């Protein structure tokens, strides 16, 4: 048997990965440069120069945001990052301790959501011209939430920003007046990691035990018998079908679980909701439902925004979204999700799998 030089193979693999990463970096560098130029051109058309460029109403494009993440690992790109010599405003230490007032009516209705605001900050860090752009309501702890416009939190968010003190924006080290500053204020109720089942608790414990022991046939029957008692039995029904590789039925039951939980206003632990989105998307992927997966990505992005605690748990979902995008020809967004997943997972097999895909895609760039 011919001796295999493992060191040489590792070296060739390393060189191949480095080459693919360089190709992908160049691809996103071109996107970043083009989108940055468009943004600067938009600002120039507004007649803004020097320190006044920061007052622009021009929007940073999604392409610019994503390419910035790939190149510089910036989760959020701000207009201050585009221009030289600017330092973005920050909350003072005292302001960080202040929390937005939660509307009593929203508390009573278990209502959550967020508000987008626009405002000015003067040289002393005081806010003015506070404007509510939009308010949304929805379950902040669910990746399935489709947020709907509402005004439940608008006046409270506006009052909060109006009384907040900032360290002002700086230009060449000096504090300046800045306009069109944006901020998103979230209204969250305390989540629960506990699952409350009022009926057939014993059956549920037995069901989980049967699934863990691989007794899927008897578990399937037990789950079916209890689907009317609590939505969690429907979740387990989906899980059993997933384990049996019956992906069409798995998808059906996972969707039914979410609808039942929402209709019955049941409190479902966030960990179970995260498992559900991962298993649902994998089940859809196995059926080749790439377009449907892509449609779900918007809700998932809204859910994970500024939630670093979810990075690891949602990483595999980003793999399926990324490959789905590649399968429909959207290379740019597909690469974005794959690289995001790679950065957020500690699973070596997942990283190696992603590296293989990135290497293949780089050959077409």
Secondary structure, DSSP 8 states (H G I E B T S, - for coil): -----HHHHHHHHHHHHHHHHHHHHHHHHHHHHHHHHHHHHHHHHTT--GGGGGG------HHHHHHHHHHH--SS--HHHHSTTEE--EE-HHHHT------HHHHHTT--EEEEEEEEE-TTSBEEEEEEEEEEES-TT-TT---EE--TTHHHHHHHHHT-BEE--EETTEE--EEEEEEEEEE-----------S-HHHHHHHHHHHHTT-HHHHHHHHHHTTTT-HHHHHHHHHHHHHTT-HHHHHHHHHHHHHHHHHTT----HHHHHHHHHHHHHHHHHTT-HHHHHHHHHHHHHHHTT-GGGHHHHHHHHHHHHHHHHHTT-HHHHHHHHHHHHHH---HHHHHHHHHHHHHHHTT-
